[in-house]
Amino acid sequence: MTCKMSSTDVSPLPPSARVIFERAKVKGFKKVHIAKVLNVSRQSLTNLCRRGVPIPTNKVIPIFEITGITPHQQRPDIYPNPSDGISNRDIIGHNEKRF
């Protein structure tokens, strides 16, 4: 017996760490600064990028707080709604910083 899954049964693949850090770079953030705030080595972030794996779940919110890249943009498989993982205070705060 084969099991067919509809397109609604599959959650979207999360972007790799490389994509997230490229977005952060465009926003003016360097890996060395992100690594320092996350309390990991720059080499750890580089390894994430090389392996092409998603951002670890325990780093999603801190990366949002640093860069403004939403949890949904980082891990749509875990945060399926664009506002998941974001408080109203965070939305207002990040919007104010950008203007």
C-alpha positions as CSV (number, residue, x, y, z in Angstrom):
1,M,0.0,0.0,0.0
2,T,1.4,3.4,-0.9
3,C,0.7,6.5,0.9
4,K,0.1,9.7,-1.0
5,M,0.5,13.0,0.7
6,S,-1.2,16.1,-0.5
7,S,0.7,19.4,-0.8
8,T,-1.0,20.6,2.4
9,D,0.5,17.7,4.3
10,V,4.1,18.8,3.9
11,S,5.4,21.8,5.8
12,P,7.7,24.1,3.8
13,L,11.4,23.4,3.9
14,P,13.2,25.9,6.1
15,P,15.9,28.0,4.4
16,S,19.4,27.0,5.2
17,A,21.5,28.9,7.7
18,R,23.5,30.3,4.8
19,V,20.4,32.0,3.4
20,I,19.6,33.5,6.8
21,F,23.1,34.8,7.3
22,E,23.2,36.3,3.8
23,R,20.0,38.2,4.7
24,A,21.6,39.4,7.9
25,K,24.7,40.5,6.0
26,V,22.5,42.6,3.6
27,K,21.0,44.2,6.7
28,G,24.6,45.1,7.9
29,F,25.2,42.3,10.4
30,K,28.4,40.2,10.4
31,K,28.7,36.7,11.5
32,V,31.3,37.6,14.1
33,H,28.8,39.9,15.8
34,I,26.0,37.5,15.6
35,A,28.2,34.7,17.0
36,K,29.2,36.9,19.9
37,V,25.6,37.7,20.9
38,L,24.6,34.0,20.5
39,N,27.5,32.9,22.6
40,V,28.9,30.6,19.9
41,S,32.1,30.7,17.9
42,R,32.2,32.3,14.4
43,Q,33.4,28.8,13.3
44,S,30.1,27.3,14.5
45,L,28.1,29.7,12.3
46,T,30.4,29.0,9.4
47,N,29.9,25.3,9.8
48,L,26.1,25.8,9.9
49,C,26.4,27.6,6.6
50,R,28.6,25.0,5.0
51,R,26.4,22.1,6.0
52,G,23.3,23.8,4.5
53,V,21.2,23.0,7.5
54,P,18.4,25.1,9.0
55,I,19.0,27.4,12.0
56,P,18.8,25.4,15.2
57,T,15.5,26.0,17.0
58,N,17.1,27.4,20.1
59,K,18.8,30.2,18.0
60,V,15.7,31.4,16.0
61,I,14.4,33.9,18.6
62,P,17.8,35.3,19.5
63,I,18.6,35.8,15.7
64,F,15.3,37.6,15.3
65,E,16.1,39.9,18.3
66,I,19.5,40.7,16.7
67,T,18.7,41.0,13.0
68,G,14.9,41.4,12.8
69,I,14.7,38.4,10.5
70,T,11.4,36.9,11.7
71,P,11.1,33.4,13.1
72,H,8.7,32.6,10.2
73,Q,11.4,33.6,7.7
74,Q,14.0,31.5,9.5
75,R,12.0,28.4,10.2
76,P,8.6,28.3,8.5
77,D,8.4,24.6,9.4
78,I,8.2,25.5,13.1
79,Y,6.7,29.0,12.8
80,P,4.1,28.6,10.1
81,N,2.4,32.0,10.6
82,P,4.3,35.2,9.9
83,S,3.6,36.6,13.4
84,D,4.5,33.4,15.3
85,G,7.2,33.9,17.8
86,I,6.8,37.7,17.7
87,S,5.2,39.8,20.4
88,N,3.5,43.1,19.6
89,R,6.3,44.9,21.4
90,D,8.9,43.2,19.1
91,I,7.0,44.2,16.0
92,I,6.8,47.8,17.1
93,G,10.4,47.9,18.2
94,H,11.8,46.4,15.0
95,N,9.7,48.7,12.9
96,E,10.9,51.7,14.8
97,K,14.6,50.7,14.4
98,R,14.3,50.4,10.6
99,F,12.9,54.0,10.1
